[in-house]
């Protein structure tokens, strides 16, 4: 199962709206087939592994990181394919909460006389599939907020200079994070200040995440790096109603009119829309004000905080904008996940 989870990780950021699943077929003590969900969500991991195993699948044990599907979509159910291949046993990490499956895959296997073992390495599988699970059960994507700050919690000098607070190893880690998310999202304020392209670079991969811009009034320039590269790597722009869109319409970006509240994009509604469009995992790269707005709206699931061993002082720009917290007891308490070093910098991950 650990091997299957490692295979599944290869699909993160590439399979939405489908989950990234891994499958390993074992017979007589050796691996005879393995696979992971392919880009775009098809074919599924089980079918890739079965195709590799061929006739050796008969009598084998299949280790799968998610319950095999039981519904007819673009292809017939994977549970049916496992039955047809003559697999003797299926070991799954977790039940698929999708109402089209929800135990039906396991039931289909058992009805065919296949032994089924459930819940093997379930916590690890659920953590890996957090985006898919949240989208299916809550109608929202799993959101990771990435922040880079000094030891005293500053993301820029008073003049706005922020390149580079962290070193090249930390920046490379950010590119890996981008590659493992369906989309990278930023705000208009950050886009205007930094003119980012939000692509994956120098990782030996041609895969690029979707790039999403929240820009209520379409203030970001249509000749920006995001706009001018939209033909090569997709860009979605969420904007308010009544906004002048002619200049942006000439780019290849997809313009999505979104609900506004108080003159700003309604963030909960926007993220529900992104989930409805199929996004399961979103990485946020934005400034302190937007980060605070997301936290205040309870939209952040995980904080990835890069810290550099430097100090800017109180005149620098704070890592977070106002949260409106008057009493310490009202402050969000995060759960520590892990800490790693990235060259001279540190990365700590926290769950909300």
C-alpha positions as a Markdown table, in Angstrom:
| # | Residue | x | y | z |
|---|---|---|---|---|
| 1 | Unk | 0.0 | 0.0 | 0.0 |
| 2 | Unk | 2.9 | 2.4 | 0.7 |
| 3 | Unk | 4.1 | 1.7 | -2.8 |
| 4 | Unk | 0.6 | 2.4 | -4.2 |
| 5 | Unk | 0.5 | 5.7 | -2.2 |
| 6 | Unk | 3.8 | 6.7 | -3.7 |
| 7 | Unk | 2.5 | 6.0 | -7.2 |
| 8 | Unk | -0.7 | 8.0 | -6.5 |
| 9 | Unk | 1.4 | 11.0 | -5.5 |
| 10 | Unk | 2.7 | 11.2 | -9.1 |
| 11 | Unk | -0.8 | 12.2 | -10.2 |
| 12 | Unk | -1.4 | 15.0 | -7.7 |
| 13 | Unk | -2.2 | 18.2 | -9.6 |
| 14 | Unk | -2.8 | 16.4 | -12.8 |
| 15 | Unk | -6.0 | 14.3 | -12.5 |
| 16 | Unk | -8.6 | 16.8 | -11.4 |
| 17 | Unk | -11.6 | 16.5 | -11.1 |
| 18 | Unk | -10.8 | 12.8 | -10.5 |
| 19 | Unk | -8.7 | 11.6 | -7.5 |
| 20 | Unk | -5.1 | 10.7 | -7.9 |
| 21 | Unk | -5.1 | 6.9 | -7.2 |
| 22 | Unk | -2.3 | 4.3 | -7.1 |
| 23 | Unk | -2.6 | 0.6 | -7.7 |
| 24 | Unk | -0.2 | -2.3 | -7.3 |
| 25 | Unk | -0.9 | -5.9 | -8.3 |
| 26 | Unk | 1.1 | -8.6 | -6.4 |
| 27 | Unk | 1.2 | -12.3 | -7.2 |
| 28 | Unk | 3.4 | -14.9 | -5.7 |
| 29 | Unk | 5.4 | -12.3 | -3.8 |
| 30 | Unk | 6.3 | -10.1 | -6.8 |
| 31 | Unk | 4.8 | -7.0 | -8.4 |
| 32 | Unk | 3.1 | -7.9 | -11.7 |
| 33 | Unk | 1.5 | -4.6 | -12.5 |
| 34 | Unk | 1.3 | -1.1 | -11.1 |
| 35 | Unk | -0.3 | 2.2 | -12.2 |
| 36 | Unk | -1.5 | 5.6 | -11.2 |
| 37 | Unk | -4.4 | 7.7 | -12.5 |
| 38 | Unk | -3.2 | 9.4 | -15.7 |
| 39 | Unk | -3.4 | 13.2 | -16.5 |
| 40 | Unk | -6.9 | 14.4 | -17.0 |
| 41 | Unk | -8.2 | 11.5 | -14.8 |
| 42 | Unk | -8.2 | 8.7 | -17.4 |
| 43 | Unk | -7.3 | 5.9 | -17.5 |
| 44 | Unk | -7.7 | 5.0 | -13.8 |
| 45 | Unk | -4.9 | 3.5 | -11.8 |
| 46 | Unk | -6.5 | 0.0 | -11.7 |
| 47 | Unk | -6.8 | -0.2 | -15.5 |
| 48 | Unk | -3.2 | 0.9 | -16.0 |
| 49 | Unk | -2.0 | -1.8 | -13.6 |
| 50 | Unk | -4.2 | -4.5 | -15.1 |
| 51 | Unk | -3.0 | -3.6 | -18.6 |
| 52 | Unk | 0.6 | -4.0 | -17.4 |
| 53 | Unk | -0.1 | -7.3 | -15.7 |
| 54 | Unk | -2.1 | -8.9 | -18.5 |
| 55 | Unk | -2.9 | -12.5 | -17.7 |
| 56 | Unk | -0.7 | -12.4 | -14.5 |
| 57 | Unk | -3.5 | -10.4 | -12.9 |
| 58 | Unk | -5.5 | -13.6 | -12.4 |
| 59 | Unk | -5.2 | -14.7 | -8.8 |
| 60 | Unk | -3.3 | -11.5 | -7.8 |
| 61 | Unk | -3.9 | -9.1 | -4.9 |
| 62 | Unk | -4.6 | -5.5 | -5.9 |
| 63 | Unk | -3.6 | -2.8 | -3.5 |
| 64 | Unk | -5.6 | 0.4 | -4.3 |
| 65 | Unk | -5.4 | 3.7 | -2.5 |
| 66 | Unk | -9.2 | 4.4 | -3.0 |
| 67 | Unk | -12.2 | 2.1 | -3.4 |
| 68 | Unk | -12.5 | 1.0 | -7.0 |
| 69 | Unk | -15.2 | 2.9 | -8.8 |
| 70 | Unk | -18.6 | 1.3 | -9.4 |
| 71 | Unk | -20.3 | 3.7 | -11.8 |
| 72 | Unk | -20.3 | 4.0 | -15.6 |
| 73 | Unk | -18.6 | 7.1 | -16.8 |
| 74 | Unk | -16.3 | 7.4 | -19.8 |
| 75 | Unk | -15.4 | 3.8 | -19.1 |
| 76 | Unk | -17.0 | 0.9 | -17.3 |
| 77 | Unk | -16.3 | 0.5 | -13.5 |
| 78 | Unk | -12.9 | -0.4 | -12.3 |
| 79 | Unk | -14.5 | -2.9 | -9.9 |
| 80 | Unk | -15.9 | -4.7 | -13.0 |
| 81 | Unk | -12.4 | -4.7 | -14.6 |
| 82 | Unk | -10.8 | -6.2 | -11.5 |
| 83 | Unk | -13.5 | -9.0 | -11.5 |
| 84 | Unk | -13.1 | -9.7 | -15.2 |
| 85 | Unk | -9.3 | -9.9 | -14.7 |
| 86 | Unk | -9.7 | -12.6 | -12.1 |
| 87 | Unk | -8.1 | -10.8 | -9.2 |
| 88 | Unk | -8.4 | -12.8 | -6.0 |
| 89 | Unk | -8.2 | -10.1 | -3.4 |
| 90 | Unk | -8.4 | -6.3 | -3.2 |
| 91 | Unk | -6.9 | -4.3 | -0.4 |
| 92 | Unk | -8.1 | -0.7 | -0.3 |
| 93 | Unk | -7.0 | 2.2 | 1.8 |
| 94 | Unk | -10.4 | 4.0 | 2.0 |
| 95 | Unk | -14.0 | 4.1 | 0.9 |
| 96 | Unk | -14.8 | 6.5 | -1.9 |
| 97 | Unk | -17.3 | 9.1 | -0.5 |
| 98 | Unk | -18.6 | 9.9 | -4.0 |
| 99 | Unk | -22.3 | 9.0 | -3.9 |
| 100 | Unk | -21.9 | 7.1 | -7.2 |
| 101 | Unk | -19.5 | 4.7 | -5.3 |
| 102 | Unk | -19.8 | 4.9 | -1.5 |
| 103 | Unk | -19.2 | 1.3 | -0.8 |
| 104 | Unk | -20.7 | -0.1 | -4.0 |
| 105 | Unk | -17.3 | -0.9 | -5.5 |
| 106 | Unk | -16.4 | -3.0 | -2.5 |
| 107 | Unk | -19.8 | -4.7 | -2.6 |
| 108 | Unk | -19.4 | -5.5 | -6.3 |
| 109 | Unk | -16.1 | -7.1 | -5.6 |
| 110 | Unk | -17.4 | -9.2 | -2.7 |
| 111 | Unk | -20.4 | -10.3 | -4.7 |
| 112 | Unk | -18.0 | -11.7 | -7.3 |
| 113 | Unk | -16.3 | -13.7 | -4.6 |
| 114 | Unk | -13.2 | -11.5 | -4.3 |
| 115 | Unk | -11.8 | -11.0 | -0.8 |
| 116 | Unk | -11.8 | -7.4 | 0.2 |
| 117 | Unk | -9.7 | -5.7 | 3.0 |
| 118 | Unk | -10.5 | -2.1 | 3.8 |
| 119 | Unk | -8.8 | 0.7 | 5.7 |
| 120 | Unk | -5.1 | -0.2 | 5.2 |
| 121 | Unk | -3.0 | 3.0 | 5.7 |
| 122 | Unk | -6.2 | 5.0 | 5.7 |
| 123 | Unk | -4.9 | 8.1 | 7.5 |
| 124 | Unk | -2.1 | 8.4 | 4.9 |
| 125 | Unk | -4.5 | 7.9 | 2.1 |
| 126 | Unk | -7.0 | 10.4 | 3.4 |
| 127 | Unk | -4.2 | 13.0 | 3.8 |
| 128 | Unk | -3.1 | 12.5 | 0.3 |
| 129 | Unk | -6.7 | 12.6 | -1.1 |
| 130 | Unk | -7.7 | 15.6 | 1.1 |
| 131 | Unk | -8.5 | 17.7 | -2.0 |
| 132 | Unk | -10.8 | 15.2 | -3.6 |
| 133 | Unk | -12.5 | 14.3 | -0.3 |
| 134 | Unk | -13.2 | 17.9 | 0.5 |
| 135 | Unk | -14.6 | 18.7 | -2.9 |
| 136 | Unk | -16.9 | 15.6 | -2.8 |
| 137 | Unk | -18.1 | 16.0 | 0.7 |
| 138 | Unk | -18.1 | 19.8 | 1.2 |
| 139 | Unk | -18.2 | 21.3 | -2.3 |
| 140 | Unk | -14.9 | 23.2 | -1.7 |
| 141 | Unk | -11.3 | 22.7 | -2.7 |
| 142 | Unk | -8.5 | 21.9 | -0.3 |
| 143 | Unk | -6.6 | 25.2 | 0.1 |
| 144 | Unk | -2.9 | 25.5 | 1.0 |
| 145 | Unk | -1.7 | 29.0 | 1.9 |
| 146 | Unk | 2.0 | 29.6 | 1.2 |
| 147 | Unk | 3.7 | 32.4 | 3.0 |
| 148 | Unk | 7.4 | 33.4 | 3.0 |
| 149 | Unk | 8.5 | 35.6 | 5.9 |
| 150 | Unk | 11.4 | 36.8 | 8.0 |
| 151 | Unk | 11.9 | 35.6 | 11.6 |
| 152 | Unk | 10.0 | 38.6 | 12.8 |
| 153 | Unk | 7.0 | 37.9 | 10.5 |
| 154 | Unk | 7.6 | 40.4 | 7.7 |
| 155 | Unk | 7.0 | 39.6 | 4.0 |
| 156 | Unk | 8.5 | 42.8 | 2.6 |
| 157 | Unk | 10.2 | 46.0 | 3.5 |
| 158 | Unk | 8.2 | 49.2 | 4.0 |
| 159 | Unk | 8.8 | 50.0 | 0.3 |
| 160 | Unk | 7.5 | 46.6 | -0.8 |
| 161 | Unk | 10.8 | 44.9 | -1.6 |
| 162 | Unk | 10.4 | 41.2 | -1.1 |
| 163 | Unk | 12.7 | 39.5 | -3.7 |
| 164 | Unk | 14.1 | 37.4 | -2.3 |
| 165 | Unk | 13.4 | 36.9 | 1.4 |
| 166 | Unk | 14.1 | 33.1 | 1.1 |
| 167 | Unk | 16.8 | 31.4 | -0.8 |
| 168 | Unk | 16.9 | 29.2 | -3.9 |
| 169 | Unk | 16.2 | 26.0 | -2.1 |
| 170 | Unk | 13.0 | 27.3 | -0.7 |
| 171 | Unk | 11.9 | 28.7 | -4.0 |
| 172 | Unk | 12.5 | 25.4 | -5.6 |
| 173 | Unk | 10.3 | 23.8 | -3.0 |
| 174 | Unk | 7.6 | 26.2 | -3.9 |
| 175 | Unk | 7.8 | 25.1 | -7.6 |
| 176 | Unk | 7.4 | 21.5 | -6.4 |
| 177 | Unk | 4.3 | 22.6 | -4.4 |
| 178 | Unk | 2.9 | 24.3 | -7.5 |
| 179 | Unk | 3.4 | 21.1 | -9.5 |
| 180 | Unk | 1.4 | 19.1 | -7.0 |
| 181 | Unk | -1.6 | 21.4 | -7.0 |
| 182 | Unk | -4.4 | 21.7 | -9.5 |
| 183 | Unk | -4.2 | 25.5 | -9.5 |
| 184 | Unk | -2.1 | 28.4 | -8.1 |
| 185 | Unk | -4.2 | 31.4 | -7.1 |
| 186 | Unk | -3.3 | 35.0 | -6.4 |
| 187 | Unk | -4.9 | 38.3 | -5.8 |
| 188 | Unk | -5.0 | 41.4 | -8.0 |
| 189 | Unk | -2.9 | 43.3 | -5.4 |
| 190 | Unk | -0.1 | 40.7 | -5.6 |
| 191 | Unk | -0.4 | 40.4 | -9.4 |
| 192 | Unk | -0.1 | 44.1 | -9.9 |
| 193 | Unk | 2.9 | 44.4 | -7.5 |
| 194 | Unk | 4.9 | 41.4 | -8.7 |
| 195 | Unk | 3.6 | 40.6 | -12.2 |
| 196 | Unk | 4.1 | 36.9 | -11.5 |
| 197 | Unk | 3.6 | 34.1 | -14.0 |
| 198 | Unk | 3.0 | 31.4 | -11.4 |
| 199 | Unk | 4.4 | 28.6 | -13.5 |
| 200 | Unk | 6.6 | 25.6 | -12.6 |
| 201 | Unk | 10.2 | 26.1 | -13.6 |
| 202 | Unk | 13.4 | 24.0 | -13.5 |
| 203 | Unk | 11.6 | 20.8 | -12.2 |
| 204 | Unk | 12.2 | 18.6 | -15.2 |
| 205 | Unk | 8.5 | 18.5 | -16.0 |
| 206 | Unk | 6.3 | 20.0 | -18.7 |
| 207 | Unk | 3.2 | 19.9 | -16.4 |
| 208 | Unk | 1.8 | 23.3 | -15.4 |
| 209 | Unk | -1.0 | 24.1 | -12.9 |
| 210 | Unk | -3.9 | 26.2 | -13.8 |
| 211 | Unk | -3.4 | 29.8 | -12.8 |
| 212 | Unk | -6.3 | 31.7 | -11.1 |
| 213 | Unk | -6.5 | 35.4 | -10.6 |
| 214 | Unk | -9.0 | 37.1 | -8.2 |
| 215 | Unk | -9.5 | 40.5 | -9.7 |
| 216 | Unk | -12.8 | 42.2 | -8.9 |
| 217 | Unk | -12.4 | 45.2 | -11.2 |
| 218 | Unk | -9.9 | 43.7 | -13.6 |
| 219 | Unk | -7.2 | 46.0 | -12.5 |
| 220 | Unk | -4.3 | 43.8 | -13.6 |
| 221 | Unk | -2.9 | 44.7 | -17.0 |
| 222 | Unk | -3.9 | 42.6 | -20.0 |
| 223 | Unk | -0.3 | 42.8 | -21.2 |
| 224 | Unk | 1.0 | 41.2 | -17.9 |
| 225 | Unk | 2.8 | 37.9 | -17.8 |
| 226 | Unk | -0.3 | 36.0 | -16.7 |
| 227 | Unk | -2.3 | 37.4 | -19.6 |
| 228 | Unk | 0.3 | 37.0 | -22.3 |
| 229 | Unk | 1.1 | 33.4 | -21.4 |
| 230 | Unk | -2.5 | 32.3 | -21.1 |
| 231 | Unk | -2.4 | 30.7 | -24.5 |
| 232 | Unk | 0.4 | 28.4 | -23.4 |
| 233 | Unk | -0.7 | 27.8 | -19.8 |
| 234 | Unk | -4.4 | 28.4 | -18.9 |
| 235 | Unk | -5.5 | 31.3 | -16.8 |
| 236 | Unk | -8.9 | 31.9 | -15.1 |
| 237 | Unk | -9.8 | 35.3 | -14.0 |
| 238 | Unk | -12.6 | 35.8 | -11.5 |
| 239 | Unk | -14.1 | 39.3 | -11.7 |
| 240 | Unk | -17.2 | 41.2 | -10.6 |
| 241 | Unk | -20.3 | 42.0 | -12.7 |
| 242 | Unk | -20.3 | 45.2 | -14.7 |
| 243 | Unk | -16.5 | 45.2 | -15.1 |
| 244 | Unk | -15.0 | 46.3 | -18.4 |
| 245 | Unk | -13.7 | 43.1 | -20.0 |
| 246 | Unk | -12.9 | 44.0 | -23.5 |
| 247 | Unk | -9.1 | 44.2 | -23.1 |
| 248 | Unk | -8.9 | 41.0 | -21.2 |
| 249 | Unk | -11.3 | 39.3 | -23.6 |
| 250 | Unk | -8.6 | 39.7 | -26.3 |
| 251 | Unk | -6.3 | 37.5 | -24.3 |
| 252 | Unk | -6.7 | 33.7 | -24.0 |
| 253 | Unk | -7.7 | 33.9 | -20.4 |
| 254 | Unk | -11.0 | 32.5 | -19.3 |
| 255 | Unk | -13.1 | 35.3 | -17.6 |
| 256 | Unk | -15.5 | 34.1 | -14.9 |
| 257 | Unk | -18.1 | 36.6 | -13.6 |
| 258 | Unk | -18.4 | 36.1 | -9.9 |
| 259 | Unk | -20.5 | 37.2 | -7.0 |
| 260 | Unk | -19.3 | 40.3 | -5.1 |
| 261 | Unk | -19.9 | 41.4 | -1.5 |
| 262 | Unk | -19.0 | 44.8 | -0.2 |
| 263 | Unk | -17.2 | 45.6 | -3.5 |
| 264 | Unk | -15.0 | 42.5 | -3.4 |
| 265 | Unk | -15.3 | 39.0 | -4.8 |
| 266 | Unk | -17.3 | 36.9 | -2.4 |
| 267 | Unk | -14.5 | 34.4 | -1.5 |
| 268 | Unk | -16.7 | 31.5 | -0.2 |
| 269 | Unk | -18.8 | 31.7 | -3.3 |
| 270 | Unk | -15.7 | 31.9 | -5.6 |
| 271 | Unk | -14.1 | 28.8 | -4.0 |
| 272 | Unk | -17.4 | 26.9 | -4.3 |
| 273 | Unk | -17.4 | 27.8 | -8.0 |
| 274 | Unk | -13.8 | 26.7 | -8.4 |
| 275 | Unk | -14.7 | 23.3 | -6.8 |
| 276 | Unk | -17.8 | 23.0 | -9.1 |
| 277 | Unk | -15.4 | 23.5 | -12.0 |
| 278 | Unk | -13.5 | 20.5 | -10.8 |
| 279 | Unk | -10.6 | 21.9 | -8.8 |
| 280 | Unk | -9.6 | 19.9 | -5.8 |
| 281 | Unk | -6.3 | 21.4 | -4.6 |
| 282 | Unk | -5.4 | 25.1 | -4.7 |
| 283 | Unk | -2.1 | 26.7 | -3.7 |
| 284 | Unk | -2.4 | 30.4 | -2.6 |
| 285 | Unk | 0.4 | 32.8 | -3.3 |
| 286 | Unk | -0.6 | 36.2 | -2.3 |
| 287 | Unk | 0.0 | 39.0 | 0.2 |
| 288 | Unk | -1.0 | 39.4 | 3.9 |
| 289 | Unk | -4.3 | 41.2 | 3.3 |
| 290 | Unk | -5.7 | 38.5 | 1.0 |
| 291 | Unk | -4.3 | 35.8 | 3.2 |
| 292 | Unk | -6.1 | 37.2 | 6.2 |
| 293 | Unk | -9.3 | 37.4 | 4.2 |
| 294 | Unk | -9.1 | 33.7 | 3.3 |
| 295 | Unk | -8.4 | 32.8 | 6.9 |
| 296 | Unk | -11.2 | 35.0 | 8.1 |
| 297 | Unk | -13.5 | 33.2 | 5.7 |
| 298 | Unk | -12.4 | 29.8 | 7.0 |
| 299 | Unk | -11.2 | 28.8 | 3.5 |
| 300 | Unk | -7.6 | 27.7 | 4.4 |
| 301 | Unk | -6.9 | 24.1 | 5.3 |
| 302 | Unk | -3.1 | 24.2 | 5.5 |
| 303 | Unk | -0.5 | 26.8 | 6.1 |
| 304 | Unk | 3.0 | 26.4 | 4.5 |
| 305 | Unk | 5.2 | 28.9 | 6.2 |
| 306 | Unk | 8.7 | 29.5 | 4.8 |
| 307 | Unk | 10.9 | 31.5 | 7.2 |
| 308 | Unk | 14.3 | 33.0 | 6.5 |
| 309 | Unk | 16.9 | 33.9 | 9.1 |
| 310 | Unk | 16.7 | 37.6 | 8.6 |
| 311 | Unk | 15.0 | 40.5 | 10.3 |
| 312 | Unk | 13.3 | 43.6 | 8.9 |
| 313 | Unk | 11.6 | 45.2 | 11.9 |
| 314 | Unk | 8.3 | 46.7 | 12.6 |
| 315 | Unk | 8.3 | 49.1 | 9.7 |
| 316 | Unk | 8.2 | 46.1 | 7.3 |
| 317 | Unk | 5.0 | 44.6 | 5.9 |
| 318 | Unk | 3.3 | 42.0 | 8.2 |
| 319 | Unk | 2.9 | 38.5 | 7.0 |
| 320 | Unk | -0.9 | 38.8 | 7.7 |
| 321 | Unk | -3.4 | 41.6 | 7.5 |
| 322 | Unk | -5.9 | 42.3 | 10.2 |
| 323 | Unk | -8.0 | 39.3 | 11.5 |
| 324 | Unk | -10.2 | 41.3 | 13.8 |
| 325 | Unk | -9.2 | 39.3 | 16.9 |
| 326 | Unk | -9.6 | 41.2 | 20.2 |
| 327 | Unk | -9.2 | 38.3 | 22.6 |
| 328 | Unk | -6.4 | 35.7 | 22.5 |
| 329 | Unk | -9.0 | 33.0 | 23.1 |
| 330 | Unk | -10.5 | 33.8 | 19.7 |
| 331 | Unk | -7.1 | 33.4 | 17.8 |
| 332 | Unk | -7.0 | 30.4 | 15.5 |
| 333 | Unk | -5.0 | 27.5 | 16.9 |
| 334 | Unk | -3.2 | 25.5 | 14.3 |
| 335 | Unk | -2.0 | 21.9 | 14.5 |
| 336 | Unk | 1.6 | 21.3 | 13.7 |
| 337 | Unk | 2.3 | 18.9 | 10.8 |
| 338 | Unk | 6.0 | 18.9 | 10.1 |
| 339 | Unk | 9.1 | 21.0 | 9.8 |
| 340 | Unk | 11.8 | 20.7 | 7.2 |
| 341 | Unk | 14.9 | 22.7 | 6.1 |
| 342 | Unk | 15.3 | 24.2 | 2.7 |
| 343 | Unk | 18.9 | 25.3 | 2.6 |
| 344 | Unk | 19.3 | 28.1 | 5.2 |
| 345 | Unk | 15.5 | 28.5 | 5.5 |
| 346 | Unk | 12.8 | 26.5 | 7.2 |
| 347 | Unk | 9.4 | 25.3 | 6.1 |
| 348 | Unk | 6.7 | 24.5 | 8.7 |
| 349 | Unk | 3.3 | 23.1 | 7.8 |
| 350 | Unk | 0.3 | 23.7 | 9.9 |
| 351 | Unk | -3.3 | 22.4 | 9.7 |
| 352 | Unk | -6.3 | 24.6 | 10.5 |
